[in-house]
Amino acid sequence: MKSHWDIFISHASQNKDIADNLCGTFEASSASCWIAPRNIDPGRDYGEEIVRGIQDSTMFVVVFSAQANGSKHVLREVDLALSFDKIVVPIKIDASSPTGGMDYRLRTFQWVEAGGIPIPDRIIGDTLTVLNAAKQRDSTQATTPEYIILNVCSRCGSQYAEHDPSGCSFHPQPPQNIGHTGPRRDYAEIWEFPCCGQKYVGTFYGRVGRTKDELPPKSPGCVKGKHTPKYTF
């Protein structure tokens, strides 16, 4: 049994034919795909195989439609992909928009508008380009090169050495105000990030002429995985 896959394809059962066609197109371009139910052996636990398939894939593609938006199974698969820090590419095959939990989870991702069926070659090419970037992100060199090339993380916004994408630090949720330093000293707001519990004391300008504290930056902070490159070459 194959131990690693390039692309995990998530889809609603109503869109199986489209997903199978997409899978075949990717594989014709030498990208290995995991797709249900094809890659689930008889007698295996369905949920366990789904988890393993997502975990063992480089990239996660969700075939998005009105049916996928209302599918609890697709939503759980998206949750797993995010928890495993996979690069997620939603490909829209109809005019529907994400709502509810799907909107919350996929709001920050760059959507690919297929514009109908069959899916245009341009969409396939763009998705494979993202796959190459995902592979580059996951391949960390053992030694530091003589010259370091910097890239920018599209998630946390910081620069990082391109040969080492590990250690992306960012807070996925804004901080919450939990109080202040008290009236007996120069006043400063106290913030706490809900994702990791890290506290942050806001800057202040003294009692006279004090302005409202600005929110703390998103990075550094709660470690959530590897950098996602903004620029690919």
C-alpha positions as CSV (number, residue, x, y, z in Angstrom):
1,M,0.0,0.0,0.0
2,K,1.3,3.5,-0.9
3,S,2.5,5.4,2.1
4,H,2.4,9.0,0.8
5,W,0.2,10.9,-1.6
6,D,0.5,14.2,-3.4
7,I,-3.2,15.3,-3.2
8,F,-6.1,14.3,-1.0
9,I,-9.4,15.1,-2.8
10,S,-12.3,15.9,-0.5
11,H,-15.8,15.9,-2.1
12,A,-19.5,15.4,-1.4
13,S,-20.9,12.1,-2.6
14,Q,-23.2,13.9,-5.0
15,N,-20.1,15.3,-6.8
16,K,-18.2,11.9,-7.0
17,D,-18.1,11.9,-10.9
18,I,-16.5,15.4,-10.9
19,A,-14.1,14.5,-8.2
20,D,-13.1,11.3,-10.0
21,N,-12.5,13.2,-13.2
22,L,-10.4,15.7,-11.4
23,C,-8.4,12.9,-9.8
24,G,-7.8,11.3,-13.2
25,T,-6.6,14.6,-14.6
26,F,-4.1,15.2,-11.7
27,E,-2.8,11.6,-12.0
28,A,-2.4,12.1,-15.8
29,S,0.1,14.8,-14.8
30,S,1.9,12.4,-12.5
31,A,0.4,13.7,-9.2
32,S,-0.7,10.8,-7.0
33,C,-4.1,11.2,-5.4
34,W,-6.0,9.8,-2.5
35,I,-9.8,9.8,-3.0
36,A,-12.7,7.9,-1.4
37,P,-14.0,5.3,-1.8
38,R,-11.3,4.2,-4.2
39,N,-8.5,4.2,-1.7
40,I,-10.3,2.5,1.1
41,D,-9.7,-1.2,1.2
42,P,-12.6,-3.5,1.9
43,G,-12.9,-4.3,5.6
44,R,-11.0,-1.2,6.7
45,D,-12.4,1.4,9.1
46,Y,-13.7,4.2,6.9
47,G,-13.0,7.1,9.3
48,E,-9.5,5.8,10.2
49,E,-8.6,5.5,6.5
50,I,-9.8,9.1,5.9
51,V,-7.5,10.4,8.7
52,R,-4.6,8.5,7.4
53,G,-5.2,9.6,3.9
54,I,-5.2,13.3,4.9
55,Q,-2.2,12.9,7.2
56,D,-0.2,11.1,4.5
57,S,-0.9,13.7,1.7
58,T,1.1,16.8,0.8
59,M,-1.9,18.9,-0.1
60,F,-5.7,19.0,0.5
61,V,-8.1,19.8,-2.4
62,V,-11.8,20.3,-1.6
63,V,-14.2,20.1,-4.5
64,F,-16.5,22.8,-3.3
65,S,-20.2,22.9,-4.2
66,A,-23.6,23.6,-2.5
67,Q,-23.6,19.9,-1.5
68,A,-20.0,20.0,-0.1
69,N,-21.0,23.2,1.9
70,G,-23.8,21.2,3.6
71,S,-21.8,18.0,4.1
72,K,-20.7,17.2,7.7
73,H,-18.2,14.7,6.3
74,V,-16.5,17.3,4.1
75,L,-16.4,19.7,7.0
76,R,-14.7,17.1,9.2
77,E,-12.2,16.5,6.5
78,V,-11.4,20.2,6.2
79,D,-10.9,20.3,10.0
80,L,-8.5,17.4,9.8
81,A,-6.5,19.1,7.0
82,L,-6.2,22.3,9.0
83,S,-5.2,20.3,12.2
84,F,-2.4,18.6,10.1
85,D,-1.3,21.9,8.7
86,K,-2.0,21.0,5.1
87,I,-2.1,23.5,2.3
88,V,-5.8,23.7,1.4
89,V,-7.0,24.5,-2.1
90,P,-10.8,24.9,-2.5
91,I,-12.0,24.5,-6.1
92,K,-15.5,25.8,-6.7
93,I,-17.5,23.9,-9.3
94,D,-20.7,26.0,-8.9
95,A,-21.9,29.5,-8.0
96,S,-22.6,28.7,-4.3
97,S,-20.7,30.4,-1.5
98,P,-19.5,28.9,1.8
99,T,-21.7,29.5,4.8
100,G,-21.6,28.6,8.5
101,G,-18.8,26.4,9.6
102,M,-17.4,26.0,6.1
103,D,-17.2,29.8,5.7
104,Y,-15.4,30.1,9.1
105,R,-12.8,27.5,8.2
106,L,-12.1,28.5,4.6
107,R,-12.6,32.3,4.7
108,T,-8.8,33.0,4.7
109,F,-7.9,30.7,1.8
110,Q,-7.5,31.7,-1.8
111,W,-10.4,30.2,-3.8
112,V,-10.0,28.6,-7.2
113,E,-13.0,29.4,-9.5
114,A,-13.4,26.5,-11.9
115,G,-16.2,28.3,-13.7
116,G,-18.0,25.1,-14.5
117,I,-17.4,21.6,-15.8
118,P,-15.1,20.4,-17.3
119,I,-12.5,22.1,-15.1
120,P,-10.2,24.3,-17.3
121,D,-6.6,23.3,-17.9
122,R,-5.5,26.6,-16.2
123,I,-7.1,25.5,-12.9
124,I,-5.3,22.2,-13.1
125,G,-2.0,23.9,-13.8
126,D,-2.4,26.4,-11.0
127,T,-3.3,23.7,-8.5
128,L,-0.2,21.7,-9.5
129,T,1.9,24.8,-9.0
130,V,0.6,25.1,-5.5
131,L,1.5,21.4,-5.0
132,N,5.1,22.1,-6.0
133,A,5.2,24.9,-3.5
134,A,3.8,22.6,-0.8
135,K,6.4,20.0,-1.6
136,Q,9.1,22.7,-1.4
137,R,7.7,23.8,2.0
138,D,7.9,20.2,3.4
139,S,11.4,19.5,2.2
140,T,13.8,21.0,4.7
141,Q,17.4,20.8,3.9
142,A,19.7,19.1,6.5
143,T,22.3,21.9,6.4
144,T,22.2,25.6,6.2
145,P,23.3,26.8,2.7
146,E,26.1,29.3,2.2
147,Y,23.6,31.9,0.9
148,I,20.2,32.2,2.5
149,I,17.2,33.1,0.4
150,L,14.4,34.8,2.3
151,N,10.7,34.3,1.6
152,V,7.6,35.8,3.1
153,C,5.0,33.7,4.9
154,S,1.5,34.2,3.6
155,R,0.0,33.3,6.9
156,C,2.0,35.1,9.6
157,G,3.6,37.8,7.3
158,S,7.2,37.3,8.6
159,Q,10.3,36.6,6.6
160,Y,12.0,33.3,6.9
161,A,14.9,31.3,5.5
162,E,13.5,29.5,2.4
163,H,15.6,26.4,3.2
164,D,13.9,26.1,6.6
165,P,10.1,26.7,6.6
166,S,9.6,25.4,10.1
167,G,8.3,27.5,13.1
168,C,5.6,29.7,11.7
169,S,4.2,31.6,14.7
170,F,1.0,33.4,14.6
171,H,-2.3,33.8,16.4
172,P,-5.3,32.7,14.4
173,Q,-7.7,34.7,16.6
174,P,-7.4,38.3,17.8
175,P,-6.5,39.0,21.4
176,Q,-9.1,39.7,24.1
177,N,-8.8,42.5,26.6
178,I,-8.7,40.9,30.1
179,G,-7.9,44.0,32.2
180,H,-5.2,46.6,32.8
181,T,-2.2,47.2,35.0
182,G,-4.1,49.3,37.5
183,P,-4.5,53.0,38.5
184,R,-1.3,53.1,40.7
185,R,1.1,53.0,37.8
186,D,1.1,54.1,34.2
187,Y,-2.0,52.6,32.7
188,A,-1.7,49.8,30.1
189,E,-4.2,47.4,28.8
190,I,-3.6,43.6,29.2
191,W,-4.5,41.3,26.3
192,E,-4.7,37.5,26.1
193,F,-4.7,35.4,23.0
194,P,-7.4,32.7,23.2
195,C,-5.5,30.2,21.1
196,C,-2.6,29.7,23.5
197,G,-3.3,31.8,26.6
198,Q,-0.3,34.1,25.9
199,K,-0.7,37.5,27.6
200,Y,0.4,40.8,26.2
201,V,0.8,44.1,27.9
202,G,0.0,47.0,25.6
203,T,2.3,49.9,25.1
204,F,1.4,53.2,26.8
205,Y,2.5,56.8,26.8
206,G,2.2,57.8,30.5
207,R,-0.7,59.4,32.3
208,V,-0.6,62.6,30.4
209,G,-1.5,62.6,26.7
210,R,-2.0,58.8,26.8
211,T,-3.6,57.3,23.7
212,K,-5.5,54.0,23.4
213,D,-3.2,51.0,23.2
214,E,-2.8,49.4,19.8
215,L,-3.5,45.7,19.3
216,P,-0.4,43.5,19.5
217,P,1.0,42.0,16.3
218,K,-0.1,38.6,15.2
219,S,3.5,37.2,15.2
220,P,5.4,35.9,17.0
221,G,3.1,34.0,19.2
222,C,1.1,30.8,19.1
223,V,3.1,28.2,17.2
224,K,0.9,26.5,14.6
225,G,3.2,24.8,12.2
226,K,5.3,25.5,9.1
227,H,5.5,28.7,7.0
228,T,3.4,28.8,3.8
229,P,5.5,30.6,1.1
230,K,4.0,33.8,-0.4
231,Y,6.4,33.7,-3.4
232,T,7.1,30.7,-5.5
233,F,9.8,30.5,-8.1
